[in-house]
């Protein structure tokens, strides 16, 4: 066991504070990672505040982890000391079900994957996330960060990147396709970059035009304010794919009306409260409403390689660990452009 410093929430809704946690000894197939940067995801806030379900406390959040390998187990073949690596939302799965063997570990059929934090590992111990100095992870749930990506801007790609890349690829965003991204935040700004690089015609749908210049700079072809009722009239029947990145209830009927025949609206934001769907809004033009989780390990590596090839990283504000609680409040008030990343040397 190794004792490392970390930032944890001692109880639901409590401010995060500096503490120490125990990491397991490096096993045969494990790698020890010296964490350099950890992104702050809205999911961290949901879970620290028991927004989705009761959590396990103390809780060390963080599933956007970028660092360097400092030790490997005797059976490790994929990584060596000094490698630049990342860890995303999961650190294990059953490895035997149909989904796991198909590279869809995020949809593990035997109770789901083991999440990077707020979960229990196969050893019966709680999992602790990336707001810490080090982490020990099985090599099969670690990805390589290409040399073309700086670790700080790569960290958010381990969640925000794969969460948006996976549905864009699955629903074939590319040349000839019109893609709308709802919300230009931590997820949305990466989605715009990715959809543009994939060759799609990209539109941002945001509450106002306040971030229009940013949206166009990041790769959007068009930018519309959903606060203007005329937007839904002008864009009716326009899009092949709508990627909803916001974690708040929407007027789904209004957004579904923007889809072309056989178009799909995919939700990657997850509100804490239930949402209502009017089924009649799906009948016209054979529209579909779906959702998407993260991505499997192979697809996460594919995403990182794609981002390196296209010069895509997150737009970040680097902070010290002592600023985490303030950063949480700023995320909730949409006061970040566009992802906070913790310099873990400050822990």
N, C-alpha and C positions, 0 to 999 in steps of 0.2 A: 504493500500500500504506500501511496505517496500523498503527503499533505500539501495542498496548494491553496493559494488565496483565490477568493472568488467574491462576486457580489450576488447576494441572495435576498429574496423576499422572505422574511421569517414567518409571515402569516398572510392570509388573503387581504389584498388591498393595502398592505403595509408597504412603506417605502423600502427600497432595496438598500442593503447595507453590506459593508465589507465583512467577510467571515473567512473561515477555512473549511475545506471539504476534503474527503479522502477519495483518491482515484485508485482503482485496482492496480495490482502489479501487472506488468506487461506479460501477457500470455504468449503461447506459441505463435499465434496468428495475429497478434495485436501490434499496433504501432502507437508510440507515445508522441504526441504532437505538442510542440511549444506554440501555443496560440498567439498570433500576432495581432489579429483584428477580429472583432465580432460585431456583426450588424445587429441593429435593433429592428425587429419586425413587429408590426401591429399585433401579430399572434402572441408575442411575448406579453403584451399588455393585457390582451384578453385572458390569458392563462394566469398571470400573476393576480389578476383581479377576479378570478373565478367566473369569468364571463361566459364560458362555454360549458363548463362542468366543474365540480369540486376538484381542486388540485391537491397535490402532495407537497407539504411544506416541511422544512424550508425549501424553496424552489430557486434554483439557479437557471435562469432562462438562457436563450441564445442558441439558434440553429443555423446561423450564418457564420461559419467558422473558417478562417484562413490562417494557416501557420506553416511550420516547418517540422519535419520528422526529426526527432532526436534519439529515438531508440526503436528497434524492431525486434519482434520475437524470432525465435530460431526457425520457425516455419514460414516466415513472411517472404514472398517472392515478388510482390508487386511494387514494393517501395524500399527505399534505402535511406539511411541517415542523410539529412540535408535536402531531401525532396520537398518541394513546395506543394502543399496539399490542402484539401478542403473537406469539411464535414457539413452535411446539410441536416434535414429534418429527422432523419432516422439513422439508427446505429445498429440495427439488427432486424431480422424477420425469421420466419420459420424455415425458409430456404427450400422447402419441399413441395409446397402447394403449386397448383397450376399457374397462379399469377407470379409467384416468386421465380419459378423455373422459366417463365416467359420474360423475365426482366421487368416485371411490374411489382417489385417488392413493396411499393407504396400502397398497393391494394392486397397485401397478404391476406389470405383467406382464413388463416388460423389466428384470429384475434387481432389482426392488423400488425403492422411493423412495431418494433420497439422504438419509440420516439426518443430523440436526443435528450429531452428533458421532460419532467413531469410524467414520468413513466417508471416502470419497473423492469429491470433487465432479467435475463435468464438466470442470473445468480441470486435473484430475489432482492437485490439492492436497488434503491432509487437511482434514476439516471439524472445527471446534472449536466447543464448545457455549457455554452461557450463564453459566458461572462466569467471567465476564469483564466488562470495562467496556463494550464495544461489540460489535456484530455487523452484518454486511452480508448482506442476504437479498433475493432476488428478490421483488417485490411480490406475486406470485401465491401465495406461501407464507407470507404475513403476514396476520394477522387483526386486526380492530379490537376494542379493549377498550371496552365501553360506559362512559359516564360514571358509571353507577350502581354500577360495581364498582371498589373500591380496587385499585391495582396489586398490592399485596402479597398479598392474598387471591385475586386473579385468577391469579397466576402458576401455582399448582399445577393450575388448571383446564386448562392447555394440555396436560397429560398425564392426570392423575388424573380431571379432569372429562370429557374426551372419551373416555377409555378406558372409562368406565362409562356415559356418556350414550349412546354409539353402540349398544351391545347392548340397553340398556333400550328405546331407540326401535325398534330392528330387531325385537325380540321383543315389541313392543306392550305394554310395561308401562303400566298406566293403570287407570282405574276398573274394578272387577270382577276385577282380576287380583291374585293373591297372589304376592308376590316375596320371596325370601329372599336376604339378602346374607351371604356367608360371610366373616367377618373384619371387624373394625371398626378398620382402620388407615388409611394414607394414601389408598388407593383406596376402601376400604369406607365410610369416613365420608362421602365425597362421594356415593357410590352411594346411601346411605340418604337423603340430602337430595334427590337428584334423583328417586328412585323415589317418595318422598313427594309431591314437587311435581307429579309426573306423575299422581298420584291413585291409585296402587296401595296395597294393604295390605302393609305392609313388616314383615318379621321379620329380626332379626339372629341369625345363628348364630355364636357365638364360643366359644372353648375354655372360658371361665369367665364368671361374671356380673360380673367386676371392672369392666367398662365399661358396665354396664346403664344407669345413670343418664344417661350421655352418649348412648347409643344412643337412648333414649326422647326425650331433649331434641332430638336431631338430626332426629327424625321417625319413628322406628320405632314400630310399633304393638305389637310383641311382641319379646321378647329371650330366647333360650334358650342354655344351655350345652351344647356338644357333648361336653364331658367327662363328662356324665351320660348313661349308656346309655338311660335312659328317654326322653330327647329324641327319639331316632330311632323309638321305639315310638309315642310320642304324636303325632308329626308325619308319620307315614307317609302317603303319598298326598295331601299338602296343597298343594304349590306348583305354580303354572304355570311359574315361572321361578326358577332358582337362579343367582345371579351369584357365582362363586367368585373372590375377590380376593386370595387368599393365594398366596405363591410357595413352597409346600412340598407334597410329596406328601400326598394324602388317601386315606381309604378311600372310593373313588368309589362302590362298591356301596352303602355305607350312605347316602351323600348322594343317589344316584339313586333310592333307595327313597322319598325324600321327595317325588318328583314325582307330579303327577296324570297321568292319561292324556294323552298328547301333550305333556307338559311337557318343558322343556329346561333342562339345566344348562350354563351358559356359563362358560368359564375365561378370565379376563383376567390372572390371575397366571401367571407362567412359571417353574416350578422349574428349577434347574440340572440336576437329575438326572432320568433317565427315570422315567415312571410306568407302572403296569400297570393295565389295564382288564379286568374279567371281563365278557365279552360277554353272559353270561346276565342281568346286571343291567340291560341295555337292553331285553330282550325283553318283560318285563312292562309293560303299559300303553303300549307304543309310545313309550318314552322316548327322548330324544335327548341326546347329549353333544356340545357344540360349543365354539368359542373365538371370540374377537374381538380384532382389533388396535385401533388407535386409531380415527380417523375421518378423512374427507376434509376439505379446507379449508372447503368450504361447510358441512358438518355441524359443524365446529369453531366456525365463526361462529354458527351456529344455537344451539349449546350455550351460548356466551357470552351471546347475547341472552336466552336462556331463563333463565340464571342471574341476569342483571341484573334481569329482570322479576319474578323470584321471590325476590330478595334472597339468593341462594346464593353463598357464597364458601367457600374452604377454611378449616378451623380451623388456625391456623398458630402456630409459634414462630419469631420473627424472630431471626436470629443474624448475627454478624459473620463475615467470611471466615476469620478465624483459628480459628473453631470448627468448620470443616467436618469435619476428621478425627474430632473428638469426636462430632459429629452422626452420622457414619456408624456409629460403634460403638453409639450410642444407638438408631438405627434397627434395627440387628440385634438389639438386646435389647428391642425394642418399647417403648422409653422416649421416646415422643413423642406428643403429642396435638395435631394428628395429622399435620402436615407441617412440616418445617423449610423456611424460606425465607431465602435469603442476601440481606442488604442489600448490594448490589454497590458502594455508595459506600465500603465498607470494604476493597475490593480495592485 
